Amino acid sequence: MSSHRSFLFFFIVFIFLASQSSVTSRILPEISVTTSSTLYVADSIRRTMDASSFRLNQQEEQTHSPSSPSSSSSSFSLQLHSRASVRGVEHTDYKSLTLARLDRDSARVNSLMTRLDLAINNISKSDLKPIATMYTTEQEIEAPLISGTTQGSGEYFTRVGVGNPAREVYMVLDTGSDVNWLQCAPCAECYHQTEPIFEPSSSSSYAPLSCDTQQCNALEISQCRNATCLYEVSYGDGSYTVGDFATETLTIGSASVQNVAVGCGHSNEGLFVGAAGLLGLGGGLLALPSQLNTTTFSYCLVDRDSDSVSTVEFGSALPRDAVVAPLLRNHQLETFYYLGLTGISVGGEMLQVPVSSFEMDESGSGGIIIDSGTAVTRLQTGIYNALRDAFVKGTTDLELARGVAMFDTCYNLAAKTTIEVPTVAFHFPGGKMLALPAKNYMIPVDSVGTFCLAFAPTANPLAIIGNVQQQGTRVAFDLANSLIGFSTSNC
């Protein structure tokens, strides 16, 4: 009789434990989660002090003669620099630098969301009523203007050779744009850049595009002048570039690529002060990956308070150790790269939000994009509130501080050297997970120990994974197989 009771007891215990295991697996299926992460407070504060001492990178210009045209199977690599290491720091203290960054970031996010809203509502920028003339020629091209920011929003720069002979210039890297462009002489209106303005007349490979070319027809806004193509790109913060659309040779690393369509901007306002222009890494036909005829590219964003260098690579395979997620596209706007996200966990527990909160609907609204130009990740307000509340619940031992700008959850860590904070992780289909290092979501906002949770809410249906959360991770895009890979060991 006692043996039957013993058997029954162990059977009940077994069933209980099995049921507990199944509950756990529904919360975090098939993955092992570190519930806390270490933040090295003293090191982060020291970097804020080092950042204020950055000076302009006075890298000498180099000239190159183009080599043979590269084949579609070639791989290319470019160095990638943080904005501070290229431009130097114009602010006397780290808090004013942080506030300037957040102002630029808000303008950037408004720009992306405005562009998507126009696309969803089938409104072309060329349909908007012109307010001001931006490029005075025999036949003028016009576009709407609003007051723009003079600080610019580019946070990561790369160095590219333009023309033949090649002149090296700094260009902003941007996954949220398709059109490549740079400032050109003569300037009707140009902002300050670190190198001399590009002179198309000094390049033997510069060739204006005619209005009937595929490249001209692919522009969102274009116009003809003397049978040659004019382009215009405007941004939601009021910045713009206008000029001639042409083909030119770009020197990328040691390889030269001929006949790349680029905008030669004679009137440019507001955006990316310090850089010569922009390299578009978006999903459109005019973006650099498409023009290089490559189906893969990747980048690693260095700490933006660092003067270290990483790379942008074209034509290389996904890293073998990459955490892989679906790459989705929006039929309304081909530029943006959408991420197949299924959930977010804080401290090892999934936020109680439906998967549909991260999905795009049939109209093209909603979803979550990954963007190199946005700094702080934006989440729909309900998701953000759930994340913040879970994080605060796991940091009751830390001293709260007053909020700063868009950050409402901040801490006074002046007396700390290291702390443990709840791990924030992104979750993807198939039980895959990317756990963020603590420094990618608990960031200093001054040099005296104030740290804030680096996420922000948005009332817009579109969510954005920003570059603060991407720092130190190689983000790889496999366009042919619709995959995005994240590797923390390939920077």
C-alpha positions as CSV (number, residue, x, y, z in Angstrom):
1,M,0.0,0.0,0.0
2,S,2.8,2.4,0.9
3,S,4.5,1.7,-2.4
4,H,1.3,2.7,-4.3
5,R,1.2,5.9,-2.2
6,S,4.9,6.7,-3.0
7,F,4.3,6.1,-6.7
8,L,1.2,8.4,-6.6
9,F,3.2,11.1,-4.7
10,F,6.1,11.1,-7.2
11,F,3.6,11.0,-10.2
12,I,1.8,14.1,-8.8
13,V,5.2,15.9,-8.3
14,F,6.2,15.0,-11.9
15,I,3.0,16.3,-13.3
16,F,3.3,19.5,-11.3
17,L,6.9,20.1,-12.4
18,A,6.0,19.3,-16.0
19,S,3.2,21.8,-16.0
20,Q,5.5,24.5,-14.5
21,S,8.0,23.8,-17.2
22,S,5.4,24.2,-19.9
23,V,4.3,27.5,-18.5
24,T,7.9,28.7,-18.6
25,S,8.3,27.6,-22.1
26,R,5.3,29.6,-23.2
27,I,6.8,32.7,-21.7
28,L,10.3,32.2,-23.3
29,P,10.3,29.3,-25.7
30,E,13.4,27.3,-26.4
31,I,15.9,30.0,-25.2
32,S,18.0,30.6,-22.2
33,V,17.7,34.2,-20.9
34,T,20.1,36.1,-18.8
35,T,17.8,38.1,-16.5
36,S,20.2,40.8,-15.6
37,S,23.1,42.7,-17.3
38,T,26.0,44.6,-16.0
39,L,26.3,48.3,-16.6
40,Y,29.8,49.7,-16.1
41,V,28.8,53.1,-14.8
42,A,32.3,54.5,-14.2
43,D,33.5,53.6,-17.7
44,S,30.4,55.2,-19.3
45,I,31.0,58.4,-17.4
46,R,34.6,58.4,-18.4
47,R,33.6,58.2,-22.1
48,T,31.4,61.2,-21.7
49,M,34.4,63.2,-20.6
50,D,36.5,61.8,-23.4
51,A,33.9,62.7,-26.0
52,S,34.1,66.4,-25.1
53,S,37.8,66.4,-26.1
54,F,37.2,65.1,-29.6
55,R,38.6,67.3,-32.3
56,L,37.9,67.3,-36.0
57,N,39.4,64.4,-37.8
58,Q,41.8,66.1,-40.2
59,Q,42.3,63.1,-42.3
60,E,44.1,64.1,-45.5
61,E,42.3,64.0,-48.8
62,Q,43.6,61.4,-51.1
63,T,43.3,61.1,-54.9
64,H,43.0,57.8,-56.7
65,S,42.7,56.8,-60.3
66,P,39.9,54.4,-61.0
67,S,40.7,50.8,-61.5
68,S,38.7,48.4,-63.6
69,P,35.0,48.3,-63.1
70,S,34.0,45.8,-60.4
71,S,31.9,42.8,-61.0
72,S,28.6,42.1,-59.2
73,S,30.3,39.3,-57.3
74,S,32.9,41.6,-55.7
75,S,32.7,42.6,-52.1
76,F,33.4,46.2,-50.9
77,S,34.3,47.6,-47.5
78,L,34.1,51.2,-46.1
79,Q,35.3,52.6,-42.8
80,L,32.6,53.9,-40.6
81,H,33.1,56.8,-38.1
82,S,30.9,58.4,-35.4
83,R,29.7,61.9,-36.0
84,A,31.8,63.2,-33.0
85,S,35.0,61.7,-34.3
86,V,34.6,63.4,-37.7
87,R,33.1,66.8,-36.7
88,G,34.6,67.3,-33.3
89,V,32.3,68.3,-30.5
90,E,30.7,71.8,-30.6
91,H,29.3,71.6,-27.0
92,T,31.0,72.6,-23.8
93,D,29.4,69.8,-21.7
94,Y,27.9,66.4,-22.3
95,K,24.4,67.3,-21.3
96,S,24.1,70.0,-24.0
97,L,25.6,67.5,-26.5
98,T,22.9,65.0,-25.4
99,L,20.1,67.5,-25.8
100,A,21.3,68.5,-29.3
101,R,21.4,64.8,-30.3
102,L,17.9,64.3,-29.0
103,D,16.6,67.4,-30.9
104,R,18.2,66.1,-34.1
105,D,16.7,62.7,-33.4
106,S,13.2,64.1,-33.0
107,A,13.5,65.8,-36.4
108,R,14.7,62.6,-38.0
109,V,11.8,60.6,-36.6
110,N,9.3,63.1,-37.7
111,S,10.8,63.0,-41.2
112,L,10.5,59.2,-41.5
113,M,7.0,59.1,-40.2
114,T,5.9,62.0,-42.4
115,R,7.3,60.2,-45.4
116,L,5.5,57.0,-44.6
117,D,2.2,58.8,-43.9
118,L,2.4,60.4,-47.3
119,A,3.0,57.1,-49.0
120,I,0.2,55.3,-47.2
121,N,-2.2,58.1,-48.2
122,N,-1.0,58.0,-51.8
123,I,0.3,61.6,-51.7
124,S,3.4,62.2,-53.7
125,K,5.7,65.0,-52.6
126,S,5.4,66.4,-56.1
127,D,1.7,66.7,-55.5
128,L,2.2,69.1,-52.6
129,K,1.8,72.8,-53.3
130,P,5.2,74.5,-53.8
131,I,6.0,77.2,-51.2
132,A,9.4,78.3,-52.2
133,T,11.8,78.0,-55.1
134,M,15.0,76.3,-54.1
135,Y,17.1,76.0,-57.2
136,T,17.1,79.0,-59.6
137,T,17.8,77.9,-63.2
138,E,16.4,78.7,-66.7
139,Q,13.6,76.2,-65.8
140,E,13.1,76.1,-62.1
141,I,12.3,73.1,-59.9
142,E,10.1,73.8,-56.9
143,A,9.2,71.9,-53.8
144,P,7.6,72.7,-50.4
145,L,9.7,74.2,-47.7
146,I,9.3,74.5,-44.0
147,S,11.7,75.8,-41.4
148,G,14.7,73.4,-41.2
149,T,17.2,72.4,-38.6
150,T,20.7,73.7,-39.0
151,Q,22.3,71.1,-36.9
152,G,21.8,68.1,-39.2
153,S,20.9,64.6,-38.1
154,G,23.6,62.3,-39.4
155,E,25.3,60.3,-36.7
156,Y,27.6,58.0,-38.7
157,F,29.9,59.0,-41.5
158,T,31.9,57.0,-44.1
159,R,34.6,58.1,-46.4
160,V,34.2,57.7,-50.2
161,G,36.1,58.7,-53.2
162,V,34.1,60.6,-55.8
163,G,35.0,61.2,-59.4
164,N,38.1,60.7,-61.5
165,P,40.6,61.4,-60.1
166,A,38.8,60.5,-56.9
167,R,38.5,63.1,-54.1
168,E,37.7,61.6,-50.7
169,V,34.8,63.1,-48.8
170,Y,32.8,62.2,-45.7
171,M,29.2,61.0,-46.5
172,V,26.4,60.2,-44.0
173,L,25.3,56.6,-44.0
174,D,21.5,56.3,-44.1
175,T,19.3,53.2,-44.3
176,G,16.2,55.4,-44.4
177,S,17.1,57.0,-47.8
178,D,17.6,55.9,-51.4
179,V,19.1,58.8,-53.3
180,N,22.9,59.3,-53.1
181,W,23.9,62.9,-53.3
182,L,26.7,65.3,-52.5
183,Q,27.2,69.1,-52.5
184,C,28.5,70.4,-55.8
185,A,30.0,73.6,-57.2
186,P,28.7,76.1,-58.1
187,C,26.7,76.5,-55.0
188,A,23.5,78.6,-55.0
189,E,23.3,77.6,-51.3
190,C,25.5,75.1,-49.5
191,Y,26.1,74.3,-45.8
192,H,29.5,74.0,-44.3
193,Q,31.4,70.7,-44.9
194,T,34.8,69.5,-43.7
195,E,36.3,69.1,-47.2
196,P,36.2,71.4,-50.3
197,I,32.9,71.3,-52.3
198,F,33.1,68.8,-55.1
199,E,33.8,70.3,-58.6
200,P,32.1,68.2,-61.2
201,S,34.0,69.9,-63.9
202,S,37.3,68.5,-62.5
203,S,36.1,64.9,-62.9
204,S,36.4,63.1,-66.2
205,S,33.8,60.5,-65.2
206,Y,31.0,62.9,-64.4
207,A,28.1,62.6,-66.8
208,P,24.6,64.3,-66.5
209,L,21.7,62.0,-67.0
210,S,19.0,62.7,-69.6
211,C,15.4,62.9,-68.6
212,D,14.3,59.6,-70.3
213,T,16.8,57.4,-68.3
214,Q,15.7,54.7,-65.9
215,Q,17.5,56.5,-63.1
216,C,15.7,59.8,-63.7
217,N,12.3,58.1,-63.9
218,A,13.0,56.4,-60.6
219,L,13.2,59.7,-58.7
220,E,10.3,60.7,-56.5
221,I,10.6,64.3,-57.7
222,S,12.4,65.2,-61.0
223,Q,12.2,67.8,-63.7
224,C,13.9,68.5,-67.0
225,R,16.3,71.3,-67.9
226,N,17.8,71.4,-71.3
227,A,17.0,67.6,-71.7
228,T,19.0,66.8,-68.5
229,C,17.6,65.5,-65.3
230,L,17.1,67.6,-62.2
231,Y,16.5,65.9,-58.8
232,E,15.1,67.1,-55.5
233,V,15.0,65.4,-52.1
234,S,13.2,67.0,-49.2
235,Y,13.0,65.8,-45.7
236,G,10.3,66.1,-43.1
237,D,12.4,68.5,-41.0
238,G,12.6,71.1,-43.8
239,S,16.0,70.1,-45.1
240,Y,16.5,69.5,-48.7
241,T,19.0,69.0,-51.6
242,V,18.4,70.1,-55.2
243,G,20.6,69.8,-58.3
244,D,21.6,67.8,-61.3
245,F,21.2,64.1,-61.4
246,A,24.3,62.4,-63.0
247,T,26.4,59.3,-63.0
248,E,29.8,59.3,-61.4
249,T,32.6,57.0,-60.3
250,L,32.7,56.1,-56.6
251,T,35.8,54.7,-55.0
252,I,34.8,52.3,-52.2
253,G,37.8,51.0,-50.4
254,S,40.3,49.9,-53.0
255,A,37.6,49.3,-55.7
256,S,36.0,51.8,-58.1
257,V,32.5,51.5,-59.3
258,Q,31.5,53.4,-62.4
259,N,28.2,54.9,-63.5
260,V,26.7,55.3,-60.0
261,A,23.6,57.6,-60.1
262,V,24.2,60.5,-57.7
263,G,22.7,63.9,-57.1
264,C,25.0,66.8,-57.6
265,G,23.4,69.3,-55.2
266,H,23.8,73.0,-56.0
267,S,21.2,74.1,-53.3
268,N,21.3,72.3,-50.0
269,E,19.9,73.2,-46.7
270,G,20.1,72.0,-43.1
271,L,20.8,68.3,-43.3
272,F,24.0,66.5,-42.3
273,V,26.1,69.5,-41.6
274,G,29.8,68.6,-41.9
275,A,29.4,65.7,-44.4
276,A,29.6,66.3,-48.2
277,G,26.4,64.4,-48.7
278,L,24.6,61.1,-48.1
279,L,24.9,57.5,-49.1
280,G,21.4,55.9,-49.3
281,L,21.3,52.3,-48.1
282,G,17.5,51.9,-48.4
283,G,15.6,49.4,-50.3
284,G,14.9,51.4,-53.4
285,L,16.3,51.2,-57.0
286,L,18.6,54.2,-56.6
287,A,20.1,53.2,-53.2
288,L,23.7,52.1,-53.2
289,P,23.1,48.4,-52.6
290,S,20.9,48.2,-55.7
291,Q,23.4,50.1,-57.8
292,L,26.2,47.9,-56.7
293,N,24.1,44.9,-57.7
294,T,24.7,43.3,-54.3
295,T,22.1,41.4,-52.4
296,T,23.9,41.6,-49.0
297,F,25.4,44.4,-47.0
298,S,26.1,45.0,-43.3
299,Y,27.3,47.7,-40.9
300,C,28.6,47.9,-37.4
301,L,27.9,51.1,-35.5
302,V,30.6,52.0,-33.1
303,D,29.9,53.7,-29.8
304,R,29.0,57.3,-30.8
305,D,31.1,58.6,-27.9
306,S,34.1,56.8,-29.3
307,D,36.6,57.7,-32.0
308,S,37.1,54.0,-33.0
309,V,36.3,52.9,-36.5
310,S,34.2,50.0,-37.9
311,T,33.1,49.0,-41.4
312,V,30.3,49.0,-43.8
313,E,30.5,45.9,-46.0
314,F,28.8,45.0,-49.3
315,G,28.6,41.5,-50.8
316,S,29.6,39.6,-47.6
317,A,27.5,36.7,-46.3
318,L,25.6,36.8,-43.0
319,P,27.9,36.0,-40.1
320,R,27.6,32.4,-39.0
321,D,26.8,33.3,-35.4
322,A,24.1,35.8,-36.4
323,V,20.7,35.9,-34.7
324,V,18.5,35.9,-37.8
325,A,15.1,37.5,-38.1
326,P,12.7,38.1,-41.0
327,L,13.2,41.1,-43.2
328,L,9.9,42.5,-44.3
329,R,8.9,45.1,-46.9
330,N,6.1,47.6,-47.2
331,H,4.4,47.7,-50.5
332,Q,3.7,51.4,-50.0
333,L,7.3,52.4,-49.5
334,E,10.2,50.3,-50.6
335,T,12.9,52.3,-48.8
336,F,12.4,51.0,-45.2
337,Y,13.6,47.7,-43.8
338,Y,11.0,46.2,-41.5
339,L,11.9,43.7,-38.8
340,G,9.9,40.6,-38.0
341,L,9.7,41.1,-34.2
342,T,7.5,38.9,-32.1
343,G,8.1,40.3,-28.6
344,I,10.3,42.1,-26.1
345,S,11.4,40.7,-22.7
346,V,12.7,42.6,-19.7
347,G,14.5,40.7,-16.9
348,G,13.6,37.4,-18.6
349,E,9.9,37.9,-18.8
350,M,8.0,38.7,-21.9
351,L,6.0,41.9,-22.0
352,Q,2.3,41.2,-22.0
353,V,1.6,42.8,-25.4
354,P,0.1,41.0,-28.5
355,V,2.3,40.0,-31.3
356,S,0.1,42.1,-33.6
357,S,1.4,45.2,-31.9
358,F,4.6,44.7,-33.9
359,E,3.0,43.9,-37.2
360,M,2.3,46.0,-40.2
361,D,-1.3,46.0,-41.4
362,E,-2.6,45.7,-45.0
363,S,-2.5,49.4,-45.6
364,G,1.2,49.6,-44.8
365,S,0.7,51.2,-41.4
366,G,2.4,50.0,-38.2
367,G,5.3,47.5,-38.0
368,I,8.8,48.2,-36.8
369,I,11.8,49.3,-39.0
370,I,15.5,49.2,-38.3
371,D,17.2,52.5,-39.0
372,S,20.8,53.7,-38.9
373,G,19.9,57.4,-38.7
374,T,17.4,57.3,-35.8
375,A,19.2,57.3,-32.4
376,V,16.6,56.3,-29.8
377,T,14.2,53.3,-30.3
378,R,10.6,54.4,-30.6
379,L,7.9,52.1,-29.4
380,Q,4.1,52.5,-29.5
381,T,3.0,54.1,-26.2
382,G,1.4,51.0,-24.8
383,I,4.5,48.8,-25.5
384,Y,6.8,51.5,-24.2
385,N,4.8,51.8,-21.0
386,A,4.9,48.0,-20.4
387,L,8.7,48.0,-21.0
388,R,9.3,51.0,-18.7
389,D,7.2,49.6,-15.9
390,A,8.9,46.2,-16.1
391,F,12.3,47.9,-16.0
392,V,11.4,50.2,-13.1
393,K,10.1,47.1,-11.2
394,G,13.5,45.5,-11.6
395,T,15.5,48.6,-10.5
396,T,13.9,49.5,-7.2
397,D,17.3,49.6,-5.5
398,L,18.5,52.5,-7.7
399,E,17.9,56.2,-7.0
400,L,15.5,57.8,-9.4
401,A,16.4,61.2,-11.0
402,R,14.4,63.8,-12.9
403,G,13.6,63.0,-16.6
404,V,15.6,64.5,-19.4
405,A,14.0,65.6,-22.7
406,M,12.2,62.5,-24.2
407,F,13.5,60.2,-21.4
408,D,11.1,59.8,-18.5
409,T,13.0,57.1,-16.6
410,C,16.3,58.3,-15.3
411,Y,18.6,57.4,-12.3
412,N,21.3,59.0,-10.3
413,L,24.3,56.6,-10.5
414,A,27.0,59.1,-9.4
415,A,28.0,56.9,-6.5
416,K,28.1,53.7,-8.4
417,T,30.9,51.9,-10.2
418,T,28.9,49.0,-11.7
419,I,25.3,48.0,-11.3
420,E,23.0,45.1,-12.4
421,V,19.9,46.0,-14.5
422,P,17.2,43.9,-16.0
423,T,18.2,42.5,-19.4
424,V,16.2,43.9,-22.4
425,A,15.9,41.5,-25.3
426,F,14.2,41.4,-28.7
427,H,12.5,38.2,-29.7
428,F,12.0,36.8,-33.2
429,P,10.2,33.9,-34.8
430,G,11.5,30.4,-34.0
431,G,12.5,31.3,-30.5
432,K,15.4,33.4,-31.5
433,M,16.5,36.3,-29.3
434,L,18.9,39.2,-29.2
435,A,19.8,40.3,-25.7
436,L,21.0,43.9,-25.6
437,P,24.1,44.9,-23.5
438,A,23.1,47.3,-20.7
439,K,25.1,50.2,-22.2
440,N,22.7,50.0,-25.2
441,Y,19.7,51.0,-23.2
442,M,21.0,52.7,-20.0
443,I,22.9,55.7,-21.3
444,P,24.5,58.7,-19.7
445,V,22.9,62.0,-20.4
446,D,25.6,64.1,-18.5
447,S,29.0,63.6,-17.0
448,V,27.8,63.6,-13.3
449,G,26.1,60.3,-13.2
450,T,22.6,60.7,-14.6
451,F,21.6,57.7,-16.7
452,C,18.3,57.2,-18.6
453,L,16.4,54.3,-20.1
454,A,17.0,54.9,-23.8
455,F,13.6,54.1,-25.3
456,A,10.8,56.6,-26.1
457,P,7.1,56.3,-26.7
458,T,5.4,57.3,-30.0
459,A,1.7,57.8,-30.8
460,N,2.5,56.9,-34.4
461,P,1.8,53.3,-35.5
462,L,5.4,53.0,-36.8
463,A,8.0,51.8,-34.4
464,I,11.8,52.2,-35.0
465,I,14.8,50.3,-33.7
466,G,17.4,53.1,-33.4
467,N,21.2,53.1,-33.5
468,V,21.8,53.4,-29.8
469,Q,20.3,49.9,-29.5
470,Q,22.4,48.7,-32.5
471,Q,25.8,49.9,-31.2
472,G,28.5,47.2,-31.2
473,T,26.4,44.8,-33.2
474,R,26.9,43.9,-36.8
475,V,23.6,44.3,-38.6
476,A,23.5,42.3,-41.8
477,F,20.9,42.5,-44.5
478,D,20.3,39.5,-46.8
479,L,18.0,41.1,-49.4
480,A,17.7,38.0,-51.6
481,N,16.5,35.8,-48.7
482,S,14.6,38.5,-46.8
483,L,16.7,38.1,-43.6
484,I,18.3,40.4,-41.1
485,G,21.2,39.1,-39.0
486,F,22.6,40.4,-35.7
487,S,26.1,39.5,-34.6
488,T,27.8,40.8,-31.5
489,S,31.2,39.4,-32.4
490,N,31.8,40.8,-35.9
491,C,32.5,44.5,-35.3
